[in-house]
Amino acid sequence: MHDTAMPAICYHQGADTSRPEETSLSFAGPLPRTAVHKAADTEVLLTDARRTGNDRFTIAALWPRDHFLRHRGTDAPSDPFLLVESVRQSSILLSHRFYGIPDDHPFVLCDLDFDLEHPLPPQRDSPLPVVLDAVCVSTTDNPRRFGMRLETTAYVDGLRIGRASLHWLAMAPKAYQRVRFRGTSTETDDARSETQAPPLPPRAVGHCHDRDVLLGWQPDGAQGPDHSWRLRINRDHPVLFDHHSDHIPGMLLLEALRQAALVGTPCISDPFRKLSATFTSFGELGRPVTVHARKANQGTADVYPEISVTAVQEGRTLASAVVRGSFATQMCAAGHGAAC
């Protein structure tokens, strides 16, 4: 799988040459799916990783041309959520390969963020090679717990495009069971038994198909002071439920928050330039979740609005985020649509 090596960075005029010394990485094909806790080979973005220092690593990824994240047409910029997913997979890979975390340990996502310095390049006819310079920083002094923050800088064609970070915990199975089901039954609800709310139009949230729409209309149609929608959960979705989960996956919540930011603000463009998200509670499958959106910097003269979005279940906040508008000229709701 790694029989073909190529330079991690192919420098050109205008490239950021302040990054560490070039390291040979393989882009020959995806890593084994078990290395990043995926069930389908097509969902693996990483192709290689090398240790370059004590807690420093260089990671190679290939971003597919056509992926749920995201169908916007060949001229559209790549999706920054591909960067987020690359970093998330990196946290799993590095934990197992370089820090000795056993394969049976569940991972808990705590928070993540990204901040782009340049628009991501358009999709190409072939997968887009991406290099991450990564540093792991321990977040706990408890020898019985493994908590890390992964700080990464991303490069495409030698140009530094921005940074992303992710904080996670890896837990022994028994410890995970105690934390996961504290105050609740170990028997989770069957999400398939819940009646799905009618979906919003796919183009309103940047997609082409109903199955990719995570927001539905509230049963009573009421919006209240904030825009709000009912979360739609499809456990047959090939990407968001690539493998079994005993709770609502973090990336599903993150995509729902993005969709809420898009449809809940009259004029904002996608992809976003900046996002900061926190995950505070496990979301139970089969129980209703409400997603809210409101403008965070109301009344300011900022060209790019900040939108605050939250996902709430039975009074508990599952996840919250603040997202910031794109480099592109703002578009109103009619311009959010994907190239279907």
Residue pairs with C-beta under 8 A, 6 or more apart in sequence:
1 26
1 28
1 29
1 30
1 31
1 32
2 26
2 28
2 47
2 48
3 26
3 28
4 26
4 27
4 28
5 24
5 25
5 26
5 28
6 24
6 25
6 26
6 27
6 129
7 22
7 24
7 25
8 22
8 23
8 24
8 25
8 58
8 60
8 131
8 155
9 15
9 19
9 22
9 131
9 155
9 158
10 157
10 158
11 17
11 158
12 157
12 158
14 159
15 157
15 158
15 159
16 155
16 158
16 159
16 160
17 158
18 160
19 133
19 153
19 155
19 160
20 52
20 56
20 58
20 133
23 50
23 52
23 58
25 47
25 48
25 49
25 50
25 58
25 59
25 60
25 131
26 47
26 48
26 60
27 47
27 48
27 60
27 62
27 129
28 47
29 47
30 41
30 44
30 45
30 46
30 47
30 62
31 44
31 46
31 47
31 48
31 93
32 44
33 39
33 40
33 41
33 43
33 44
34 103
35 44
35 46
35 92
35 93
35 96
35 97
36 44
36 45
36 46
36 89
36 92
36 93
37 92
37 107
37 243
38 44
38 89
38 242
38 243
39 242
39 243
40 238
40 242
42 64
43 239
43 242
44 89
45 61
45 62
45 63
45 64
45 82
45 85
45 86
45 89
46 59
46 60
46 61
46 86
46 89
46 90
46 93
47 60
47 61
47 62
48 59
48 60
49 57
49 58
49 59
49 60
49 90
49 93
49 94
49 97
49 98
50 57
50 58
50 59
51 57
51 98
52 58
55 135
55 136
55 137
56 133
56 134
56 135
56 136
57 90
57 94
57 98
57 132
57 133
57 134
57 135
57 136
58 131
58 132
58 133
58 134
59 86
59 90
59 93
59 131
59 132
59 134
59 152
60 129
60 130
60 131
60 132
61 86
61 89
61 129
61 130
61 131
61 132
62 127
62 128
62 129
62 130
63 78
63 82
63 86
63 127
63 128
63 130
64 127
65 74
65 123
65 124
65 125
65 126
65 127
65 128
66 123
67 79
67 82
67 239
68 212
68 238
68 239
68 240
69 79
69 81
69 82
69 85
69 239
69 255
70 79
70 81
70 206
70 207
70 338
71 207
71 208
71 338
71 339
71 340
72 79
72 123
72 206
72 338
72 339
73 123
73 338
73 339
74 122
74 123
74 124
74 125
74 339
75 122
75 123
75 339
76 122
76 123
76 339
77 119
77 120
77 121
77 122
77 271
78 120
78 121
78 122
78 123
78 128
78 271
79 120
79 271
80 114
80 116
80 120
80 162
80 271
80 272
80 273
80 275
81 251
81 254
81 255
81 258
81 271
83 114
83 120
83 130
83 154
83 162
83 164
84 112
84 114
84 164
84 166
84 251
84 254
84 275
85 251
86 130
86 132
86 154
87 112
87 114
87 132
87 150
87 152
87 164
87 165
87 166
88 109
88 112
88 166
88 251
90 132
90 134
90 150
90 152
91 107
91 148
91 150
91 166
91 168
92 107
94 134
94 136
94 150
95 101
95 105
95 107
95 146
95 148
95 168
95 170
96 102
96 103
99 136
99 146
99 148
101 146
101 170
104 173
105 146
105 170
105 171
105 172
105 173
105 176
106 170
106 171
106 173
106 176
106 180
107 168
107 169
107 170
107 171
108 168
108 169
108 170
108 171
108 176
108 179
109 166
109 167
109 168
109 250
109 279
110 147
110 167
110 168
110 169
110 278
110 279
111 166
111 167
111 276
111 277
111 278
111 279
112 164
112 165
112 166
112 167
112 254
112 276
112 277
113 164
113 165
113 274
113 275
113 276
113 277
114 162
114 163
114 164
114 165
114 274
114 275
115 162
115 163
115 164
115 273
115 274
116 161
116 162
116 273
116 274
116 327
117 160
117 161
117 162
117 163
118 159
118 160
118 161
118 162
118 327
119 326
119 327
119 328
120 156
120 161
120 271
121 128
121 156
121 157
128 156
129 156
130 154
130 155
130 156
131 154
131 155
131 156
132 152
132 153
132 154
132 155
133 152
133 153
133 155
134 150
134 151
134 152
135 150
135 151
135 152
136 148
136 149
136 150
136 151
137 148
137 149
137 150
137 151
138 147
138 148
139 147
139 148
139 149
139 167
140 146
140 147
145 169
145 171
146 169
146 170
146 171
147 167
147 168
147 169
147 170
148 167
148 168
149 165
149 166
149 167
150 165
150 166
150 167
150 168
151 163
151 165
152 163
152 164
152 165
153 160
153 162
153 163
154 160
154 161
154 162
154 163
154 164
155 161
171 179
177 186
180 246
180 247
180 282
184 284
188 246
188 247
188 284
188 285
188 286
189 284
189 285
189 286
189 287
190 285
190 286
191 233
191 235
191 285
191 286
192 235
192 286
193 286
194 233
194 286
194 287
194 288
196 216
196 232
196 233
196 234
197 216
197 217
197 218
197 219
197 229
197 230
197 232
198 216
198 217
199 210
199 213
199 215
199 216
199 232
200 213
200 215
200 216
200 217
200 229
200 259
200 263
201 213
202 208
202 209
202 210
202 212
202 213
202 338
202 340
203 336
203 337
203 338
203 340
204 262
204 263
204 333
204 336
204 337
205 212
205 213
205 214
205 215
205 259
205 262
205 263
205 336
206 259
206 262
206 270
206 336
206 337
206 338
207 213
207 338
208 338
208 340
211 234
211 237
212 237
213 232
213 259
214 231
214 232
214 233
214 252
214 255
214 256
214 259
214 291
215 229
215 230
215 231
215 232
215 256
215 259
215 260
215 263
215 291
216 229
216 230
216 231
216 232
217 229
217 230
218 228
218 229
218 230
218 290
219 230
225 294
226 264
226 292
226 293
226 294
227 260
227 263
227 264
227 292
227 293
227 294
228 290
228 291
228 292
228 293
229 260
229 263
229 290
229 291
230 288
230 289
230 290
230 291
231 248
231 256
231 288
231 289
231 290
231 291
231 311
233 248
233 252
233 285
233 289
234 240
234 241
235 241
235 285
240 249
240 251
240 252
240 255
241 249
241 252
245 285
246 285
247 282
247 283
247 284
247 285
248 282
248 283
248 284
248 285
248 289
248 318
250 279
250 319
253 279
253 283
253 311
253 318
253 319
254 277
254 319
254 321
256 291
256 311
257 277
257 291
257 309
257 310
257 311
257 319
257 320
257 321
257 323
258 270
258 272
258 275
258 309
258 323
259 291
260 291
260 292
260 293
260 309
261 268
261 272
261 293
261 307
261 309
261 321
261 323
262 268
262 270
262 333
262 336
263 293
263 333
263 336
264 292
264 293
264 294
264 307
264 309
265 293
265 295
265 305
265 307
266 332
266 333
267 305
267 330
267 331
267 332
267 333
268 304
268 305
268 307
268 325
268 326
268 330
268 331
269 325
269 326
269 328
269 329
269 330
269 331
269 335
270 326
270 336
271 326
272 323
272 324
272 325
272 326
273 304
273 324
273 325
273 326
273 327
274 323
274 324
275 321
275 322
275 323
275 324
276 321
276 322
277 319
277 320
277 321
278 319
278 320
278 321
279 318
279 319
280 316
280 317
280 318
280 319
280 320
281 313
281 316
281 317
281 318
282 318
283 289
283 311
283 313
283 318
283 319
284 313
287 313
287 314
288 313
288 314
289 311
289 312
289 313
289 318
290 311
290 312
290 313
291 309
291 310
291 311
291 312
292 309
292 310
292 311
292 312
293 307
293 308
293 309
294 307
294 308
295 305
295 306
295 307
295 308
296 305
296 306
296 307
296 308
296 322
297 305
297 306
303 325
303 330
304 324
304 325
304 326
304 330
305 324
305 325
306 322
306 323
306 324
306 325
307 322
307 323
307 324
308 320
308 321
308 322
309 320
309 321
309 322
309 323
310 317
310 319
310 320
310 321
311 317
311 318
311 319
311 320
312 318
